[in-house]
């Protein structure tokens, strides 16, 4: 339910941003808002509080963000408050980013390795993934000591497992089938 609500509001915001040629700036400003809420949990609680009147929440938002975000985004926040949907701001930001990435033909990927990858290797992998998927790949390297060796790539709903751990598990399965 929350994802559906957030998606609808994100789509509406994306359409507004597209019409006004503000896609990138709205994305940055929305990220700024969610980051500020994460940094100030008390502020987030005030925004979400059912005890506060909508007008008070709007005034608080205006004081916090009027000088740092576009008026169209501020008005969007006011609509969220009027509809009592301000608790969805973080989820809306995530959905909005996904819409921006989709419109820019960008897909996010994570390369999980036992040791940090060199920038050169990361760039080569990014290029290969971009050619394979025909998309602009945004690649991040995460280190996980459980990998042992090799690489695990998570890209959207796809997973490419080239780890030694997976190969050892497969070998174990083969050996148990031979013994049985």
N, C-alpha and C positions, 0 to 999 in steps of 0.2 A: 504494500500500500504506500509506504513512505517513498519508495523508489518511483512509483508511478506519479505521485504528486510532484516530487522533485523534478522528474523528467518533463512534465507538462509545463511547469514554471520555467525550467531551463530552456525549453523550446521557445516559449513566448519571449523570454529575454534575448535569446539568440536571434529571433526574427526582428525584434526591436533594434538590436545592435547591427544587424545586417542592413536594415533600412537606413540607418543613420551612419553607416560606415564606421562603427565603433567596436567591431568584434574583438580586436586585440586589447584595446584599452579597457573595455568592460571586463575582459578576462583577468587582466592584471588587478583592476580595482576590486573585483569580486574576491580574488585571492587575498588581497590586502585586508578586506573585511573579515574573511574567515581566519586569517592569521592573527588579526587583532583580537578576535573572539577567543581563539585558543590561548593567546598570551594573557588574556584577562577573563578568567572564568566567571568572576563576579558580574562583569558586564554581560556576558552571555546569559547568565541566570536572570538578570534583570530583563533582557530582551525576551526571554522565554516565559517569564513569570505571568501566570494567569491573574495574579492579583493587581498587576499594573494596568492602567487604562491604556487603550490604544494610542490616544493623543500623547500621553506621557512617554510611551515607547518611541513614538515618532519624533518627539522633541529631543529625546536622548540620542536617537540615531542622527538627527540633523546636527546636533552639537558635536557628535563624534566624527561624522563623515562628510559634512557639507563642503569643507574646504579641500578634501582629498579625493572625492569621487564625482563623476559626472552626474548632473541633475537627473538624467534619465534613469540611472541606476538607483539614485536616492528615491525617486518616485516609485521605482519597482519595489524597493524595500518597504515603502509606505503601503503599497498594495498588499504585500505579504503580511504586514501588521494588521491591516483592515480585515484580511481573510483569516487571521490568526494562524499563519503559516510560517512565521519567522523562525520557528525551530528547525525548519528545513533548509536554512541558508547554506550550511556546509554541504549537504547532499546536492543542492542546486548547483553549487560551485563545481562539484565533481562531474555532474551531468553536463553542465555547460562546457567544461573543458573537453569532455568526450565529443560534444558536438563540434567544437572548434577543431579538434584533431581530425575528426571525420571530414570536415569541409576542406581541411588542408592536406588530406590524404596522409595523415600521420598515424603511426601505430607505435605504442609504447612496448618496449621489450626489456627484459631483465636477463642478464647473463650471470648465472650463479657459478662461481668457481671456488676452489679451495684456497687459492692465493689471488691477490689483486691482479687484474690484467693490466698489461702495459697499454698506454694510450694508442700506440701504433696498432696493436692487436685488436683493440676495441674498435678502432676506426675501420680496420679491414673487415671485421665481423659485421659491423653496421652496414658497410657497403654491400657485402654478400647478401645479407638479409633484405636490404632494400631492393636489390636486383631480383631476388627470389620472389618477394611479395609484391613488387611493383608499387611500393609505398615508401614514404619517408619514415625511416625507423629511428625512433628516439631510444637509444640504448643506454642502460645503466648497468654497472657491474656491482654485484653484491657478493660478499665473501661468506662462505659457509664451510666450516671445517669438516662437516659430515659428508661433503661431496667426495672427499679423498683425492680425486683427480678428474680431469676431463672438464666438461662444461654442460650445464643445464640451462636451456634457453626457454623462457616463458614469454610468449608474445600473444596478447589477446587471450583467446581460449585455446591456443595451441601450446604444446610443450614438446621441445626437442631434447631428448635425454641422451647425452653422449658421455655420461659419467662412468667412472670406474665402478662406483657403487652399484649402478644398474647392471653393469656387465657381470659383476660378481654374483648378484642375485640371480641373474639369468643362468649363469654357470652352475650355481647351486641347484636350481630347479632341474637343469639337464642331468646333473649327477644323481639327484634323488630319483629321477625317472629311470635311470640306468640300473640303479641298485634295486629298485622295487620290481 
